[in-house]
Amino acid sequence: MQVNSATSSDRYAAINGTDTTAAGTLNKKGALNSEDFMKLLAVQFQNQDPMKPMEDTAFIAQMAQFSSLEQNSVMATQLKQLSSASAVTAANSYLGHQVTLDDGDGGVITGQVSGVEIADGTPRLVVGDYTYPLSAVLLVEPMPAELPPAA
């Protein structure tokens, strides 16, 4: 009876994304996802030595590591969403206020924030006819109160 097993270079190629057969390739970001992990695990089971099968503890450890990695990925996504929501909230708090902004060319611009524009999930303050990122804000002041007309 002949036993087929993948060589260490085959396993390395499957893990680092150069092999397009058994274990799949890396996703566009260059990291393994859950589908890649399951394919890799299936290849491990198929190519293990029947005389020395994978121990339960090794399998459980791999599953625990994968679960932890997936939870970290979910948490990173949620933190990114929270950061975006926080930036939108901060931008909304500038509405109606007078701001002094860095114009990006070494000068400053002062004007009232008349709106918030969200482009690609990033809020930008509308001042006059232009939009500016939140990072350009140098000073925030309440709008000066108008004096009643003299009688």
One Martini backbone bead per residue (centre of mass of N, CA, C, O) as a GRO file, in nm:
protein
  151
    1MET     BB    1   0.094   0.037   0.024
    2GLN     BB    2   0.046   0.370  -0.068
    3VAL     BB    3   0.162   0.684   0.060
    4ASN     BB    4   0.045   1.006   0.041
    5SER     BB    5   0.255   1.294   0.080
    6ALA     BB    6   0.331   1.599   0.157
    7THR     BB    7   0.561   1.809   0.134
    8SER     BB    8   0.701   2.076   0.280
    9SER     BB    9   0.697   2.248   0.020
   10ASP     BB   10   0.396   2.208  -0.037
   11ARG     BB   11   0.295   2.334   0.225
   12TYR     BB   12   0.428   2.606   0.189
   13ALA     BB   13   0.291   2.677  -0.078
   14ALA     BB   14   0.001   2.667   0.039
   15ILE     BB   15   0.045   2.889   0.257
   16ASN     BB   16   0.192   3.126   0.068
   17GLY     BB   17   0.026   3.110  -0.229
   18THR     BB   18   0.175   2.933  -0.474
   19ASP     BB   19  -0.057   2.736  -0.455
   20THR     BB   20  -0.350   2.626  -0.666
   21THR     BB   21  -0.463   2.366  -0.543
   22ALA     BB   22  -0.533   2.239  -0.253
   23ALA     BB   23  -0.525   2.521  -0.050
   24GLY     BB   24  -0.494   2.758  -0.213
   25THR     BB   25  -0.502   3.105  -0.189
   26LEU     BB   26  -0.448   3.408  -0.136
   27ASN     BB   27  -0.576   3.679  -0.075
   28LYS     BB   28  -0.558   4.011  -0.160
   29LYS     BB   29  -0.420   4.080   0.133
   30GLY     BB   30  -0.232   3.818   0.221
   31ALA     BB   31  -0.447   3.636   0.374
   32LEU     BB   32  -0.596   3.411   0.559
   33ASN     BB   33  -0.895   3.252   0.558
   34SER     BB   34  -1.140   3.036   0.645
   35GLU     BB   35  -1.133   2.877   0.380
   36ASP     BB   36  -0.828   2.823   0.378
   37PHE     BB   37  -0.817   2.672   0.645
   38MET     BB   38  -1.005   2.436   0.565
   39LYS     BB   39  -0.834   2.340   0.328
   40LEU     BB   40  -0.577   2.286   0.490
   41LEU     BB   41  -0.704   2.080   0.683
   42ALA     BB   42  -0.790   1.879   0.464
   43VAL     BB   43  -0.503   1.825   0.360
   44GLN     BB   44  -0.393   1.715   0.622
   45PHE     BB   45  -0.584   1.471   0.639
   46GLN     BB   46  -0.512   1.345   0.358
   47ASN     BB   47  -0.173   1.357   0.425
   48GLN     BB   48  -0.159   1.175   0.649
   49ASP     BB   49  -0.028   0.945   0.849
   50PRO     BB   50  -0.178   0.651   0.942
   51MET     BB   51   0.044   0.585   1.172
   52LYS     BB   52   0.031   0.922   1.234
   53PRO     BB   53  -0.199   1.078   1.349
   54MET     BB   54  -0.362   1.334   1.439
   55GLU     BB   55  -0.397   1.491   1.718
   56ASP     BB   56  -0.638   1.621   1.910
   57THR     BB   57  -0.474   1.857   2.030
   58ALA     BB   58  -0.387   1.980   1.761
   59PHE     BB   59  -0.668   2.034   1.651
   60ILE     BB   60  -0.768   2.211   1.884
   61ALA     BB   61  -0.547   2.427   1.861
   62GLN     BB   62  -0.616   2.516   1.573
   63MET     BB   63  -0.909   2.600   1.630
   64ALA     BB   64  -0.841   2.811   1.846
   65GLN     BB   65  -0.669   2.990   1.667
   66PHE     BB   66  -0.884   3.046   1.456
   67SER     BB   67  -1.095   3.169   1.643
   68SER     BB   68  -0.916   3.402   1.739
   69LEU     BB   69  -0.864   3.525   1.461
   70GLU     BB   70  -1.162   3.581   1.389
   71GLN     BB   71  -1.222   3.766   1.631
   72ASN     BB   72  -1.008   3.980   1.560
   73SER     BB   73  -1.130   4.054   1.288
   74VAL     BB   74  -1.403   4.150   1.395
   75MET     BB   75  -1.291   4.365   1.587
   76ALA     BB   76  -1.149   4.538   1.373
   77THR     BB   77  -1.405   4.608   1.217
   78GLN     BB   78  -1.556   4.742   1.456
   79LEU     BB   79  -1.341   4.962   1.512
   80LYS     BB   80  -1.365   5.098   1.237
   81GLN     BB   81  -1.665   5.171   1.264
   82LEU     BB   82  -1.634   5.338   1.522
   83SER     BB   83  -1.439   5.547   1.406
   84SER     BB   84  -1.629   5.652   1.186
   85ALA     BB   85  -1.861   5.739   1.376
   86SER     BB   86  -1.687   5.938   1.540
   87ALA     BB   87  -1.614   6.127   1.304
   88VAL     BB   88  -1.906   6.209   1.236
   89THR     BB   89  -1.972   6.327   1.511
   90ALA     BB   90  -1.753   6.541   1.510
   91ALA     BB   91  -1.843   6.687   1.253
   92ASN     BB   92  -2.132   6.761   1.356
   93SER     BB   93  -2.024   6.949   1.593
   94TYR     BB   94  -1.935   7.185   1.375
   95LEU     BB   95  -2.198   7.283   1.315
   96GLY     BB   96  -2.216   7.638   1.306
   97HIS     BB   97  -1.919   7.681   1.328
   98GLN     BB   98  -1.619   7.834   1.368
   99VAL     BB   99  -1.332   7.783   1.157
  100THR     BB  100  -0.989   7.692   1.149
  101LEU     BB  101  -0.790   7.619   0.859
  102ASP     BB  102  -0.589   7.418   0.681
  103ASP     BB  103  -0.522   7.447   0.328
  104GLY     BB  104  -0.227   7.293   0.249
  105ASP     BB  105  -0.044   7.580   0.171
  106GLY     BB  106   0.013   7.742   0.461
  107GLY     BB  107  -0.270   7.834   0.518
  108VAL     BB  108  -0.570   8.002   0.626
  109ILE     BB  109  -0.917   7.934   0.716
  110THR     BB  110  -1.224   8.114   0.774
  111GLY     BB  111  -1.539   7.956   0.880
  112GLN     BB  112  -1.845   7.817   0.829
  113VAL     BB  113  -2.014   7.533   0.904
  114SER     BB  114  -2.261   7.396   0.666
  115GLY     BB  115  -2.138   7.095   0.645
  116VAL     BB  116  -2.141   6.731   0.576
  117GLU     BB  117  -1.920   6.519   0.401
  118ILE     BB  118  -1.932   6.182   0.273
  119ALA     BB  119  -1.627   6.013   0.173
  120ASP     BB  120  -1.551   5.698   0.202
  121GLY     BB  121  -1.634   5.730   0.523
  122THR     BB  122  -1.530   6.035   0.523
  123PRO     BB  123  -1.537   6.324   0.677
  124ARG     BB  124  -1.631   6.658   0.557
  125LEU     BB  125  -1.601   6.997   0.566
  126VAL     BB  126  -1.819   7.267   0.496
  127VAL     BB  127  -1.653   7.562   0.357
  128GLY     BB  128  -1.817   7.712   0.158
  129ASP     BB  129  -1.694   7.565  -0.152
  130TYR     BB  130  -1.543   7.365   0.046
  131THR     BB  131  -1.357   7.082   0.155
  132TYR     BB  132  -1.253   6.934   0.476
  133PRO     BB  133  -1.070   6.779   0.689
  134LEU     BB  134  -1.049   6.727   1.021
  135SER     BB  135  -0.729   6.764   1.030
  136ALA     BB  136  -0.752   7.088   0.949
  137VAL     BB  137  -0.827   7.167   1.226
  138LEU     BB  138  -0.736   7.441   1.455
  139LEU     BB  139  -1.023   7.595   1.517
  140VAL     BB  140  -1.303   7.637   1.750
  141GLU     BB  141  -1.600   7.843   1.725
  142PRO     BB  142  -1.841   8.029   1.796
  143MET     BB  143  -2.067   8.209   1.673
  144PRO     BB  144  -2.124   8.519   1.649
  145ALA     BB  145  -2.322   8.734   1.784
  146GLU     BB  146  -2.585   8.916   1.697
  147LEU     BB  147  -2.675   9.232   1.681
  148PRO     BB  148  -2.907   9.435   1.733
  149PRO     BB  149  -3.063   9.670   1.592
  150ALA     BB  150  -3.060   9.994   1.586
  151ALA     BB  151  -3.310  10.243   1.691
   0.00000   0.00000   0.00000
